Amino acid sequence: MLAPGWGIGDWVRAELGLVTALGDTTGGKFDLELRPMFVLAPPMVPVYGRAIFAVTNLLNSPIVLAYGAAVGVGISLGGIGLFGEVGILPRSIAGTFVWILEGRLGVYYLF
């Protein structure tokens, strides 16, 4: 996921993520999704929360809307940081409600 964003004050960031979805089974399809997100990250505290909204199946139909949340920890020094988070995005796929659990590790740069 690539997620450029903009700080809104000291506590809140708005981000727009572009996610690639790789088919995990034979016959699976490559796809993209957009994820508008809001991050609540108090200064001087390594824990943050993220509200996630997703528009999935941009290349294949039907388009599915999803929403969820994540919590994570992060550290930074000089604008470069590391983070780890776990999130959940419930969604309805082909009429069946499923819970998608995600884990992410990454690097970020603040400028």
N, C-alpha and C positions, 0 to 999 in steps of 0.2 A: 504494500500500500504506500502510495505517495500522498502526503497530506499537507499542502501549504496552508498557512493560517495567518490570522491577524489577532494581536492582543487587544482586548477591550478592557482597559484599566489594568490593575495589578493582579486580578484574580481570574479573569475569564479570557479564553481564547476561542475564536470561531475558526473552524477548519473545514476544508472540503477535500475529502479523500477520494482517490481513484484506486480501485481495488481490482486486481485480476483474479478471476475465478478459473482455476484449471480443473478440467474433468478428472475425477479421481477413479473412474471405472472405465472399462472398455466401452467405447461409444460416447463417453463424456465429451462435453463441448467447452471450448475456451469461451469465456465471457468477461464482461466488465460490469462494475457497479460504481455508482457515485454515493458517497457518504458525507452528507453535511453533519458536522459534529460541533458540540459545545463542550469545552473543557473547563472545569472548575478546579483551579490549582492555587491554593493559598501560598503566599510567599513564605519562604523559610521552612516549609513542611514538605517532606518528600512524597507524600501521598496525594493523589488527585482522583477526580471522578470525571467520567466522560458520558454525555448523552449522545446516542448514535441514531441517526435516521438513514435508511438505505433505500436506494432505488436500484434493484437488481435486474439481471437479464437484459442489459442494454443492447446486446447484439442478437439475442435469441428471445423469442416471445414465449409466454406472456411476461410482461414487466411485473415484478412483484415488489411491493413496498414492505419495508420492515423497520422496526425500531428496537432499541435496546439500550444497554448501558455497560460501562466497563469501569473498573477500578484498577489503579496501578501505582507503582512507585517509580521515582526517577531521581537522578542526580545530575548536576551540571557544574561545569567549571569553565568560565570564559565563554559562555554561550554554546558550548558543545556538551551534550548530555546523553545519558543512557537511560532507557526505560524498559519496564516490563509490566504487562497488564493482562488481565483476564476479563473477557466480556461475554455477554449473552445477547443473542438477537433472535427472538421468536419470530416465526413467519409461517405463512400458509403456502404450501407447495402442492399443486395439483389437488387442492381441496383437503389436504392433510396438514394439520398444525404440527410443526416441528420446532424444537429448541436447538439452536446452533450455539455451541460453546466454542469460543475462540481464545487463543493465547497469542500474545505478540511480544516480541523483543525487538528493540530497535535503537537507532541513534538519531538524534535531532540536532539542529543548529538554529539558534536564535540570533536574529540580527535586527 
